[in-house]
Protein backbone atom coordinates (compact mmCIF):
# COMPACT_ATOMS: atom_id res chain seq x y z
CA UNK A 1 0.00 0.00 0.00
CA UNK A 2 2.80 2.37 0.94
CA UNK A 3 4.50 1.71 -2.40
CA UNK A 4 1.34 2.69 -4.34
CA UNK A 5 1.06 5.93 -2.39
CA UNK A 6 4.69 6.78 -3.11
CA UNK A 7 4.25 6.16 -6.86
CA UNK A 8 1.12 8.28 -6.90
CA UNK A 9 2.90 11.07 -5.02
CA UNK A 10 5.84 10.98 -7.40
CA UNK A 11 3.57 11.08 -10.44
CA UNK A 12 1.62 13.99 -8.95
CA UNK A 13 4.81 15.96 -8.31
CA UNK A 14 6.08 15.29 -11.85
CA UNK A 15 2.75 16.36 -13.34
CA UNK A 16 2.69 19.59 -11.28
CA UNK A 17 6.28 20.42 -12.24
CA UNK A 18 5.52 19.86 -15.93
CA UNK A 19 2.41 22.05 -15.68
CA UNK A 20 4.34 24.87 -14.02
CA UNK A 21 7.13 24.81 -16.66
CA UNK A 22 4.59 24.78 -19.49
CA UNK A 23 2.68 27.66 -17.94
CA UNK A 24 5.87 29.74 -17.55
CA UNK A 25 6.81 29.16 -21.19
CA UNK A 26 3.33 30.19 -22.35
CA UNK A 27 3.51 33.36 -20.26
CA UNK A 28 6.88 34.27 -21.82
CA UNK A 29 5.50 33.76 -25.34
CA UNK A 30 2.40 35.77 -24.45
CA UNK A 31 4.54 38.68 -23.18
CA UNK A 32 6.70 38.54 -26.29
CA UNK A 33 3.68 38.53 -28.58
CA UNK A 34 2.06 41.42 -26.70
CA UNK A 35 5.23 43.48 -27.16
CA UNK A 36 5.34 42.59 -30.84
CA UNK A 37 1.64 43.27 -31.45
CA UNK A 38 2.35 46.89 -30.60
CA UNK A 39 5.02 46.90 -33.35
CA UNK A 40 7.32 49.22 -31.43
CA UNK A 41 10.62 49.16 -33.25
CA UNK A 42 12.96 51.23 -35.39
CA UNK A 43 14.93 50.04 -38.38
CA UNK A 44 17.95 51.43 -40.16
CA UNK A 45 20.13 50.24 -42.99
CA UNK A 46 23.61 49.17 -41.90
CA UNK A 47 25.09 48.01 -45.19
CA UNK A 48 24.76 46.38 -48.55
CA UNK A 49 23.98 42.68 -48.59
CA UNK A 50 23.79 40.12 -51.37
CA UNK A 51 21.46 41.04 -54.24
CA UNK A 52 17.84 40.72 -53.14
CA UNK A 53 18.61 41.23 -49.45
CA UNK A 54 18.55 44.12 -46.97
CA UNK A 55 20.99 44.28 -44.06
CA UNK A 56 19.32 46.28 -41.33
CA UNK A 57 19.54 46.95 -37.65
CA UNK A 58 16.24 46.66 -35.87
CA UNK A 59 15.78 48.27 -32.48
CA UNK A 60 13.12 46.43 -30.47
CA UNK A 61 11.56 47.46 -27.16
CA UNK A 62 10.40 45.27 -24.29
CA UNK A 63 10.35 45.06 -20.51
CA UNK A 64 12.74 42.11 -20.83
CA UNK A 65 15.89 42.29 -22.96
CA UNK A 66 15.65 38.66 -24.06
CA UNK A 67 12.15 39.23 -25.45
CA UNK A 68 13.35 42.23 -27.45
CA UNK A 69 16.19 40.18 -28.92
CA UNK A 70 13.91 37.28 -29.81
CA UNK A 71 11.35 39.55 -31.48
CA UNK A 72 13.93 41.36 -33.63
CA UNK A 73 13.44 39.06 -36.63
CA UNK A 74 9.68 39.51 -36.56
CA UNK A 75 10.08 43.29 -36.26
CA UNK A 76 12.59 43.40 -39.12
CA UNK A 77 10.26 41.63 -41.57
CA UNK A 78 7.33 43.77 -40.42
CA UNK A 79 9.47 46.88 -40.99
CA UNK A 80 10.40 45.87 -44.54
CA UNK A 81 6.73 45.20 -45.37
CA UNK A 82 5.08 48.19 -43.69
CA UNK A 83 7.65 50.85 -42.78
CA UNK A 84 10.70 50.94 -45.04
CA UNK A 85 13.68 53.04 -44.01
CA UNK A 86 15.68 56.13 -44.88
CA UNK A 87 19.00 55.97 -46.69
CA UNK A 88 22.26 56.82 -45.02
CA UNK A 89 25.87 55.79 -44.77
CA UNK A 90 27.38 52.46 -45.75
CA UNK A 91 26.06 52.82 -49.32
CA UNK A 92 22.45 52.56 -48.14
CA UNK A 93 19.66 54.02 -50.20
CA UNK A 94 16.16 54.65 -48.88
CA UNK A 95 13.76 51.74 -49.08
CA UNK A 96 10.01 52.16 -49.42
CA UNK A 97 7.82 49.60 -47.68
CA UNK A 98 6.68 46.64 -49.77
CA UNK A 99 3.06 47.44 -48.91
CA UNK A 100 1.87 50.68 -50.45
CA UNK A 101 -1.42 50.69 -48.50
CA UNK A 102 -1.02 51.49 -44.78
CA UNK A 103 -4.34 49.74 -44.01
CA UNK A 104 -3.19 46.46 -45.57
CA UNK A 105 -2.31 44.90 -42.23
CA UNK A 106 -5.86 45.37 -40.94
CA UNK A 107 -7.43 44.34 -44.28
CA UNK A 108 -5.44 41.09 -44.36
CA UNK A 109 -5.42 40.58 -40.60
CA UNK A 110 -5.85 36.79 -40.67
CA UNK A 111 -3.00 36.35 -43.18
CA UNK A 112 -0.57 38.45 -41.14
CA UNK A 113 -1.62 36.84 -37.86
CA UNK A 114 -0.56 33.47 -39.27
CA UNK A 115 2.45 34.91 -41.12
CA UNK A 116 3.88 36.48 -37.94
CA UNK A 117 2.96 33.63 -35.58
CA UNK A 118 5.81 32.18 -33.50
CA UNK A 119 8.02 30.28 -35.94
CA UNK A 120 5.65 31.48 -38.69
CA UNK A 121 6.36 31.89 -42.37
CA UNK A 122 8.20 35.20 -41.80
CA UNK A 123 11.15 33.12 -40.52
CA UNK A 124 11.90 31.99 -44.10
CA UNK A 125 12.92 35.53 -45.00
CA UNK A 126 15.18 36.64 -42.13
CA UNK A 127 18.38 35.67 -40.35
CA UNK A 128 20.56 37.29 -37.71
CA UNK A 129 24.11 38.24 -38.56
CA UNK A 130 25.69 36.61 -35.52
CA UNK A 131 28.53 39.16 -35.69
CA UNK A 132 28.02 40.54 -32.22
CA UNK A 133 25.90 39.96 -29.18
CA UNK A 134 23.36 42.77 -28.86
CA UNK A 135 23.77 44.92 -25.78
CA UNK A 136 20.48 46.00 -24.23
CA UNK A 137 20.07 49.65 -23.25
CA UNK A 138 17.74 50.51 -20.40
CA UNK A 139 15.24 53.17 -21.52
CA UNK A 140 12.89 54.06 -18.71
CA UNK A 141 11.24 50.87 -17.49
CA UNK A 142 12.10 48.81 -20.56
CA UNK A 143 14.97 47.75 -22.76
CA UNK A 144 15.91 48.88 -26.25
CA UNK A 145 17.94 46.26 -28.08
CA UNK A 146 19.54 46.59 -31.52
CA UNK A 147 20.03 43.44 -33.58
CA UNK A 148 21.56 43.27 -37.06
CA UNK A 149 19.54 41.06 -39.39
CA UNK A 150 19.40 40.21 -43.07
CA UNK A 151 15.99 40.19 -44.74
CA UNK A 152 15.58 38.42 -48.09
CA UNK A 153 13.38 41.21 -49.38
CA UNK A 154 13.07 40.00 -53.00
CA UNK A 155 11.88 36.56 -51.88
CA UNK A 156 9.56 38.18 -49.35
CA UNK A 157 8.06 40.39 -52.07
CA UNK A 158 7.56 37.40 -54.41
CA UNK A 159 5.88 35.41 -51.67
CA UNK A 160 3.50 38.25 -50.75
CA UNK A 161 2.70 38.80 -54.44
CA UNK A 162 2.00 35.10 -54.98
CA UNK A 163 -0.33 35.12 -51.98
CA UNK A 164 -2.19 38.11 -53.44
CA UNK A 165 -1.26 40.32 -50.50
CA UNK A 166 0.65 42.98 -52.42
CA UNK A 167 0.62 43.93 -56.09
CA UNK A 168 3.50 42.96 -58.32
CA UNK A 169 6.02 45.52 -59.49
CA UNK A 170 4.78 45.19 -63.07
CA UNK A 171 1.11 45.77 -62.21
CA UNK A 172 -0.29 49.24 -62.65
CA UNK A 173 2.03 50.24 -65.50
BELRA-V11706 format. One line per field, one symbol per residue. psi: psi as a letter, one per 30 degrees, with the letter a starting at -180 (. if undefined). A space follows every 10 residues. Layout:
BEGIN
psi = ???
END
This chain:
BEGIN
psi = eeeeeeeeee eeeeeeeeee eeeeeeeeee eeeeeeffhj lklkkflkal kglkjlkkjl klfkeeeeef feeeeeeeee efeallaaag gklkjllekf jfgeeeehee efeeeglkga ffffgklleg elkkjkkkjb glkkkkkklk kieeeeeeee eefgelklef kf.
END
